[in-house]
Amino acid sequence: MGDMNGKSNGIRNIVILTGAGVSAESGIDTFRDGGGLWEQHRVEDVATPEAFERDPELVLRFYDMRREAIQTKEPNPAHDALARLDREWSGELLIVTQNVDDLHERAGARRVLHMHGEHLNAWCTACDVRSRWTGTLIERPACPECGEAALRPDIVWFGEMPYRMDEIFTAIREADLFVSIGTSGAVYPAAGFVRDAKSLGVETLELNLERSQGSHWFDETRLGPASSIVPDWVEEILGNRD
Ligand code: OAD
């Protein structure tokens, strides 16, 4: 039981924000670390609506390669631990991920929200339906719903609005604990969640390899590789539950 006034014992609702650092040890490049994706490619060339208009082949090829690559990767102990937390946590839990891979789901997590879209979806700009997509888009295949050749990657590009923001803010408002894992805190609105949480009196915890840009906003920061600090934290929070 422990101290009933202790903070961890009062935690019932949890919002977790994950970023590229949670998938790094699965062999998926992060964006801003040395050698990361945004060192290899200019954001303006591949990750904006303007880039897609200007040079669709380049953009489609870039995402086709990424889509193929993630299907060869496996969840790591950080994904496994979060899936275990999802299974065993009886309070509210929402894993808001900026990642467009499916490693949280493949590890078994259910309560996952992809705010930046998903590699394994194709979005039809003609009929607005999203279809599960594991192959390539470069050959301009027909949309399985409407037959138009109007599919694009279901990825939120720079300048576009992340998905399901209302749901995310509602979950943060109702949370007792906000945990940020493996994200540099460079991209808004996700980077601002910690401040939103804090202003609402929600306890905040950062788990990352190094201090993120907004690290000083967190009540506590634990540094280390996700594959070790995430399972440790999950063990701790499940053990602390009364
Ligand atoms: P970044 O590449 O900006 O940051 C990754 C973070 O993970 C850094 O703070 C690293 O220190 C940390 N990290 C690296 N390896 C780690 C490990 N093994 N364990 C724990 N942490 C580790 O990636 P994001 O913050 O996810 O958006 O980037 C946010 C968004 O920017 C992405 O969703 C993407 C990108 O542009 C879109 O594509 C819309």
Boltz pocket constraint, residues with backbone or C-beta under 6 A from the ligand:
constraints:
  - pocket:
      binder: B
      contacts: [[A, 18], [A, 19], [A, 20], [A, 21], [A, 22], [A, 24], [A, 25], [A, 30], [A, 31], [A, 32], [A, 33], [A, 36], [A, 47], [A, 98], [A, 99], [A, 116], [A, 156], [A, 157], [A, 158], [A, 181], [A, 182], [A, 183], [A, 184], [A, 185], [A, 186], [A, 187], [A, 207], [A, 208], [A, 209], [A, 210], [A, 211], [A, 212], [A, 224], [A, 225], [A, 226], [A, 227]]
      max_distance: 6.0
